[in-house]
């Protein structure tokens, strides 16, 4: 069961550069802020799924299911790469690439 460190808060935070970097480097869930194990879930649009690049930070599968809306898709993986854009990158947002889909 996931640990709720946000005092019952649910929902996605704005995926700011600082927030997604903290989630990636600390390996914490982007919803409940609890430590991540495996599997890891990513929530995003069908376009993000097709590109295999997500802007929302990693999360527990249960957390992703709790905040999923509309046409959002959930991709489950055992690991991910964190992409920090350089100045020549057309997408200036940090993003995540799942590397071992489950």
C-alpha positions as CSV (number, residue, x, y, z in Angstrom):
1,X,0.0,0.0,0.0
2,X,1.3,3.4,-0.8
3,X,2.3,5.8,1.9
4,X,0.5,9.2,1.8
5,X,3.0,11.9,2.6
6,X,0.9,14.8,1.4
7,X,-1.8,14.7,4.1
8,X,-4.5,13.1,1.9
9,X,-3.8,15.4,-1.1
10,X,-4.6,13.7,-4.4
11,X,-4.0,14.8,-8.0
12,X,-1.2,15.8,-10.2
13,X,1.1,18.7,-9.4
14,X,2.3,21.0,-12.1
15,X,5.3,19.2,-13.7
16,X,7.8,22.0,-13.1
17,X,11.5,21.4,-13.9
18,X,12.4,21.4,-10.1
19,X,9.6,19.0,-9.2
20,X,10.2,16.4,-11.9
21,X,14.0,16.6,-11.2
22,X,13.4,16.0,-7.5
23,X,11.1,13.0,-8.2
24,X,13.6,11.5,-10.6
25,X,16.7,11.9,-8.5
26,X,15.1,11.0,-5.1
27,X,13.0,8.2,-6.7
28,X,9.8,9.4,-5.2
29,X,6.2,9.2,-6.5
30,X,4.9,12.3,-8.2
31,X,1.6,12.0,-6.5
32,X,2.1,10.7,-2.9
33,X,5.8,11.5,-2.6
34,X,6.5,8.0,-1.2
35,X,9.6,6.1,-2.2
36,X,9.3,4.2,-5.5
37,X,10.0,0.5,-5.9
38,X,8.8,-1.6,-8.9
39,X,6.7,-1.4,-11.0
40,X,6.9,2.2,-11.9
41,X,4.0,3.9,-13.7
42,X,3.9,6.9,-16.0
43,X,0.7,8.8,-16.8
44,X,0.4,10.7,-20.0
45,X,-1.3,11.4,-23.2
46,X,-1.5,8.9,-26.1
47,X,1.0,11.2,-27.9
48,X,3.5,10.9,-25.0
49,X,3.0,7.1,-25.1
50,X,3.7,7.0,-28.8
51,X,6.9,9.0,-28.3
52,X,7.8,7.0,-25.1
53,X,8.5,10.4,-23.4
54,X,6.4,11.5,-20.4
55,X,6.4,14.9,-18.7
56,X,4.7,13.8,-15.4
57,X,7.1,12.3,-12.9
58,X,7.1,8.5,-12.1
59,X,4.5,7.2,-9.7
60,X,3.2,4.1,-8.0
61,X,0.7,2.2,-10.2
62,X,-2.0,2.7,-7.6
63,X,-1.4,6.5,-7.6
64,X,-1.5,6.7,-11.4
65,X,-4.8,4.8,-11.4
66,X,-6.2,7.2,-8.7
67,X,-5.4,10.4,-10.7
68,X,-6.0,9.1,-14.3
69,X,-8.4,11.3,-16.2
70,X,-10.0,11.1,-19.7
71,X,-7.8,9.7,-22.4
72,X,-4.7,9.5,-20.2
73,X,-2.7,6.3,-20.6
74,X,-0.7,4.5,-18.0
75,X,2.6,2.8,-19.0
76,X,4.1,0.4,-16.5
77,X,7.9,-0.2,-16.4
78,X,10.7,-1.5,-14.3
79,X,13.0,1.5,-15.0
80,X,13.3,4.8,-16.8
81,X,15.8,7.3,-18.2
82,X,15.6,10.9,-17.0
83,X,16.2,13.3,-19.9
84,X,17.5,16.8,-19.0
85,X,17.2,19.0,-22.1
86,X,20.1,21.0,-23.4
87,X,19.7,24.3,-25.1
88,X,19.4,22.7,-28.6
89,X,16.6,20.3,-27.5
90,X,13.3,21.4,-29.2
91,X,11.4,20.1,-26.1
92,X,12.9,22.2,-23.2
93,X,11.0,20.3,-20.6
94,X,12.7,17.5,-18.6
95,X,11.1,14.2,-19.4
96,X,11.1,10.5,-18.7
97,X,11.6,7.6,-21.0
98,X,10.5,4.2,-19.7
99,X,13.1,1.7,-20.7
100,X,11.7,-1.7,-19.8
101,X,7.9,-1.9,-20.3
102,X,6.1,-4.5,-18.3
